Amino acid sequence: MNTSLTTGLAILAATLAIPATTAYSAACGMRVIHSDTDFPERAQLRGQKGTVYLNVTLDANGRATGAEVERSSGHLLLDLAAKRSVLKNWQFDVSHCDHALPASHQVAVEYRNEEYE
């Protein structure tokens, strides 16, 4: 079963970096370089939208090894999809980090759904 709608929808699963939760991550300027994000079809059809704030633990390769919801979007489907996407698909640039990794970073995943409002 297809878990995301891909045609004819004005939807977006976007990311934006927000201030890091630790001095370490702020000091090295971690940033998202790849962020394929799942937008569950059920959430789209229900008109769900919102922003999920996640605390992400990154390894030396810039991959997420852990992700915890800091602030919910208000929709469990979106929260779970954001967490799963970050852990499975996202890549971060940690090349400017001069301290030991893993380190923490906070990101926001924004889901927009103009088609089913």
Phi, psi and omega in degrees: 000134179291128182263003176211144176275137184235352183240138172073009182251141174265073181236160181208132169248099187246163178236150170215136179283137176241165185310136182291155183273350179232156177296327180300309184290328177293323183291330184256000173063045176302140177214155180283130176244346178210126187215055173300123185232129179283137173237099186305137181302318179299320179293321179297311183295333178276357180074022182286142177207164179152180181241131178254126176258124183239139167266120187245134173261127184247145176266183183294344178266000180082018178260146178283127176254350177199151178208129179233138179289120176274317178217127185285155172283346186097358180227118182302319180302317181290319179300314181293320180294320179296313180298314180298317181295316180298315182292324186268322193243337189281149176230136180243150174271113178244018185294338180267004182277124180251020178239172181292139174251151017284157177219163181261151179212147178248135179230160174241135175246117183255127177251124177243145184212075181288334185294322187243035178283000000 
